[in-house]
Amino acid sequence: MNSFIYDIPTRVYFGENQLGHLGKELSKYGKRVLMVYGGGSIKSIGLYDKVVAEIKNAGLELFECSGIEPNPRVTSVNRGATICKKEKIDVLLAVGGGSTIDATKFIGAATYYEGDAWDILTRKTRITKSLPIVSILTLSATGSEMDAAGVISNMETKDKIGLMHPALFPRVSFLDPTNTYTVDAYQTACGAADILSHIMEVYFNRNQDLYMLDCVMEGLMKTVIKYTPIALTEPDNYEARANLMWASSWAINGFINGGKRQAWSCHPMEHELSAIYDITHGLGLAILTPRWLEYTLDETTVSKFYQFGVNVFDIDKNAEPMEVAKKSMDLLSDFLFNTLGLQRTFTEIGIDDSNFSIMAEKACGGSVLPGFKPLNQKDIENIFSMCL
Amino acid sequence: MNSFIYDIPTRVYFGENQLGHLGKELSKYGKRVLMVYGGGSIKSIGLYDKVVAEIKNAGLELFECSGIEPNPRVTSVNRGATICKKEKIDVLLAVGGGSTIDATKFIGAATYYEGDAWDILTRKTRITKSLPIVSILTLSATGSEMDAAGVISNMETKDKIGLMHPALFPRVSFLDPTNTYTVDAYQTACGAADILSHIMEVYFNRNQDLYMLDCVMEGLMKTVIKYTPIALTEPDNYEARANLMWASSWAINGFINGGKRQAWSCHPMEHELSAIYDITHGLGLAILTPRWLEYTLDETTVSKFYQFGVNVFDIDKNAEPMEVAKKSMDLLSDFLFNTLGLQRTFTEIGIDDSNFSIMAEKACGGSVLPGFKPLNQKDIENIFSMCL
């Protein structure tokens, strides 16, 4: 218990006006840079021009791969890898949110594989190495800027698969909170739900980790709860954006796990949901998380809910544990659906029960999700039904 | 504000039975290993034999530099560097507490310098590089296992100087809580005081950092306060030792600073104290910290004390801020001097006021310590006097 390897090699330039370091960092890996990005938002906020200027000033050669989708597709990964092979790219620069960075990670890995990148996700082939990856983050949510994982969708097979490999850690990430000022209220809220879920998947899990890490997790959750409402009403509040940005990285870079025996629950469920309905990941998590927790709350789990309620929502510690637990769930729902304004049910976003059975089966791999409470297919269908 | 570079390259193997990775990690850097350690404690707990066995099994050649002192001397650094040059050492292995790791860091740097290692500490020459450093920690206190700094004493000049350089980060550190089971109550208590001080020097400082990091710091302080008494009464309590060990690393590896404008206060004062009296660093910090805080408490600083009292010591948040502040200082003193059993005053450890003036002058460099509240020589003498 509590044995683990801590190894986060990503260097982070945090704050405004750090982009002057970009050319130097990219140059460590060569001359030929492939910039990977999504739609036009990095152009409209002026970031594209700044990045291009830094690359040119450093005397580097710029190639581009744009059009990375939210829930990035394996087709985009293959497209990027083809460019890397053809243009002999030395280093990848992801500019965007988690989807762009995730896609960039697998572009980096697929460059060293001759077949379809989907073979990497399906474990038909193993990652051996990746092109070096540098990222410039524009959305606080997935934590991809400081972890070794990514999730890729295949619209043909309706699959969405995640994979982690040490070669996928960004070497360097630029986290400038001002690059998130223009993120709209809905995406800000979904990002916050994503961050919270990353923490809660670890916090509510199979055994106790180091107490110290529970304290850290509670601090991260309090940070999201304190600053998301501020970011919603004052989108250019630096402290709010900075706190959300740094919290997003630390929610999922591996630090908070600390050797905990764990398996995640809401993420596997949500991946099936967005694989079919292509909804925003954070929204799916927001709808699922309170229902999942309500489903798992009983006398054997109540102490963790009590700890959560007292330490995160400041509920009176002298109240009955079950009362604290239930109140904490009310406050969590109130935060997600009233304060953040996210939709509360599948029904509101046009999802009915027609795929529950197949999604539940895939989520548990036809067996059991061994998380906070083990969930079989029937349990997952029940949770889906609670979300209607 | 809040711009910073985060870069902690140390890989940590945390927990029991991780030593099997040692040979592989050392071998990355070459064949010739210099093991640096202090007295016989690593032999009496059986660690020495285990380490030697791993080194031999990996086919590496072992050299030794023992006798590193608490408050390690520059003479030991020079002795180690001479071995490295003569034996063409490839990699350094520190086995011990912060003193041993600190000494090892400067042995690594001094190997690339032809003169007296003291020139490095006095900034007469600059560090260019260091031999790679691997550490096996046996005492939770200084955090040297995961930071780029060290402190070296010169008994001739009665100086104790700290220095930080990125080349001094251990490449790999082994943190096995069971290696601290035999640390006696006094050293455990001094280590806890050291960890607390590292956090409080940042927490009580010149401006607000990211709220998220305040939460993390409060969590680290709560961890020390919760688990040190357990480690004192049950020296082989794994959870207690594990929490203290991981907290010690995160208290000072740079993460909690988060771009905060800061300068430390108690450490410069304590370094003068132990430079002359050779006391245990953590004990000096324990005596100084509450007095320093009492000296700085006023209407302009009370809000931080209030936050500390409510969030760390769980004092009623509805009480008057100044009342909370004072109560938090009482509880801190109670923890350090009653719970941990450390001496409360200079008088108890045989230090009188005869060197206050010279120590205070050196501590502020003849000018001002620009910390939580700026302290000039007179202020520092006042704080020293409060410690009598």
Interface residues (C-beta under 8 A of the other chain):
Chain A: M1 N2 S3 F4 I5 Y6 D7 I8 P9 R11 V12 Y13 F14 G15 E16 N17 Q18 P177 L210 Y211 M212 L213 D214 C215 V216 E218 G219 L220 K222 T223 K226 Y227 Y238 E239 A242 N243 W246 A247 W250 G258 G259
Chain B: M1 N2 S3 F4 I5 Y6 D7 I8 P9 R11 V12 Y13 F14 G15 E16 N17 Q18 P177 L210 Y211 M212 L213 D214 C215 V216 E218 G219 L220 K222 T223 K226 Y227 Y238 E239 A242 N243 W246 A247 W250 G258 G259
